Every structure is written in structure tokens, then in C-alpha cells.
Amino acid sequence: MGVWNTFVEGDNLEVMAGLEPGSFDLVCSDPPYNTGSLFSYVDDFRGPDGGRAGRHQAWVDFMRPRLEAVRELLAPSGAVFLSIDDNEQARLRLLMDEVFGEQNFLAQVVVNLNAKGRQLGSGFATNHEYLLVYARDARACVLDARTPDTVDPDDFPQTADDGRAFRHLPLRNTNKKFNPVSTPTMHFPLWGDPVSGRVASEPFDGGQEITPVFGDGRPAVWRWSRPLVDARPDDLVCREIRGKHGPRVDVFQRDWLEAPGGRRKKLRTIWLAEEVGSTDTAVAELKSVVGHVFESPKPTGLARRILRTMPADARVLDPFAGSGTTGHAVALLNVEDGGSRTCLSINVAEPVRPGSNAALAGLATVADITRARLRAVAEQVGGGLEER
């Protein structure tokens, strides 16, 4: 088994220039939010006039070449997730459209990292940030935006004789875009018996002929082909229902909670703290490995949800590694599911604030924090650490 985590200290633009194009499947990172604090890259981050407009433009100028480098490093099937807050969200979205192309935009996710909201200052109690998600090439991207985490067993209220939970789904296609005109091969008769529940593609004693119709009686189509009906008759049931024009019989699919290969559900675009963790849980995670040495780390639960959208052998890059959450999450998830993900974390030697917890702990730079965390993760979780 190879080393899971690698850490490189340096300016990410310089480091990325020395990496092989197309060598990463996923970029997961938390770039600077441009809140006006000091910044330790070579770029003039504050802008020529020091004002708000100049600072915004300087931030865009700082990010553009780094995003272009990220794009070059992504495999055609890869994707990028970038965290951002309201301060630069609009500019980052436009910049990502420019660098990656609008056609490769996948999602803008709202992440609820502070359930109570920030109480300092005036105005609203902000309790969210964003994740911007783009593909290198949406046509080739292997990102799977489904997860078992959001499957609710209460959505499957029926129980079979063998104890398996299921729900009834109409076999007819409820999307009116699909109809006998658009998909004529999916409009054909079935036979069903509402007493026994039996469904078949050929007539049988006690069976009634059933053709798919919408609720208003207009012709519809089935979701399953005739061969699939023949192959899975035990997953279908005939029932009598109350239609718009009185009782009628219809065909339903038994949709099992424990589906083959594991049931997964599409991720929503609002991720709650109870699902992915919060800033508070992230601080506690970091404290458990190296101490309270970073003001606002990201929770590993957030990074693990992102990692699960890609294959279990994904090559991951975090060019703004910060406290090292991404690398930590890679190790945790590899242990959890037996994956072989690898992560390259990059961080510049940005000085920590004098008198801060990190400084008091002997960690002079943010890179020192990244390194210390990934070393501790290698010791506690496994997977090793290579330092360059």
C-alpha cells in the first residue's frame, strides 16, 4: 500500500507548476476568503490602492493563475470543490466560469457550518458558506452526486414477508415529457390481478389488461421495458387505486430500501451542520490531534462527503491546505471504506498571529500546523506521510 498523504511547503503556484498535468481526480480546497487580513504569498494581495475595489481585483488576479493551474492538473474525468464565503462568492463564480467554462458548472452548495450564526457585528447572523463545484469536462466527469447518508428509512414504510422494507412507486413514468409520442416503445399493455397482486407481460387467468395513463386519463408510458418486467415480476404488484375518474387498477414497483449495490440518494444543495459537521466540531477534531491551533478549520465530515462523490482511489489535491482537513479526511475515509485515495497538500509558510495558540504551541507558520496535523494523522490513523 502506498503513502496516503504528501505535504509540500511552498507557494502553491510554484509547486503546481512542477506537477504532471492531468494527474489529479479531485481538487478540494479552501482558498483565502479575502477578509482584509495579511496574506503571505508573493502576489500583492491587497491591491494597488489598498481599497475595497482594489482588494477584490487583486484577489481575482491572485486566484486566476492558480485556478488555471488547477484546471491543468485535473484529469478529464475530474472535479473541483472550492469553499468560499459571501465576500468573494460572486467573483469566484464568474472566475470559475471563465477558467473552467459555464458548461462545466455542476453545483453551488450552501454549507451550514455555524448553526447559531455569527453573533458579532451588526446585520444578519450568517451561518453559511458555499462550495462551488465544477468539472474539468462535464461530459467525462465521474463525479457521483449520490450518497447513502441522506436515505431515510421512514420513506420505506412497507415490510415484506422476509422483513425487507420497501415502498410502492408507480411503474408508469410520471414525467409528462415521456409519453407514447416521445417514447412509443414504452407504451404497451400489462396484465395484473389486484387480488393476488400478480403482474405479467402476457394474459393470465384473473388478470386485467392495464395500459399506463396519467392521472387525468391521458396515455402514458412505463418506466420498465417488457423484458425487465419479465425478469423481475416479484418486484411488481397490481393494486386498486382511487383515480380521478373512480377506482382503477395500476402497477407499482416494490422499491426496496436495501437495493443491490447499496441505496444512494442525490445530494441536495444545502448541507446541514448535523450532516457534515460544524466549525465547532472541526475545532474539536483539530484539538484532538494537535491542539486548538487554527481559528476556523473545516470539519472532516464536509471533506469526506466531497471525497465520497469520487472513486475510492481518487488522487486528491488541496493547494490551500490550511490546517490539513482534506488530508485528514482522506486517511479517515480510507480506513472506513478500504479506499486507496491519496492526497497532496500544499501550504505556504504564512506566519501565524503573534500570541495565538499556534504561536504559543511553537507553530510559527500555517504550514507548520498542516505538517503537525498530517504527522499526527499518520501516527493515529495510518497511511503514512511523505514530506517534500
Secondary structure as UniProt FT lines:
FT   STRAND          5..9
FT   HELIX           12..17
FT   TURN            21..22
FT   STRAND          24..29
FT   TURN            45..46
FT   HELIX           52..73
FT   STRAND          74..84
FT   TURN            86..88
FT   HELIX           89..100
FT   HELIX           102..104
FT   STRAND          105..111
FT   TURN            115..116
FT   STRAND          129..135
FT   TURN            138..140
FT   STRAND          146..147
FT   TURN            149..150
FT   HELIX           153..155
FT   STRAND          158..159
FT   TURN            161..162
FT   STRAND          165..170
FT   TURN            176..177
FT   TURN            180..182
FT   HELIX           184..186
FT   STRAND          190..192
FT   TURN            194..196
FT   STRAND          199..200
FT   TURN            205..206
FT   STRAND          208..210
FT   TURN            215..216
FT   HELIX           226..231
FT   HELIX           233..235
FT   STRAND          236..243
FT   TURN            244..245
FT   STRAND          246..256
FT   TURN            260..261
FT   STRAND          265..266
FT   STRAND          270..271
FT   HELIX           273..276
FT   HELIX           279..289
FT   HELIX           300..307
FT   TURN            308..309
FT   TURN            312..313
FT   STRAND          315..318
FT   TURN            322..324
FT   HELIX           325..337
FT   STRAND          342..347
FT   TURN            354..355
FT   HELIX           357..360
FT   TURN            361..362
FT   HELIX           366..380
FT   STRAND          385..387
//
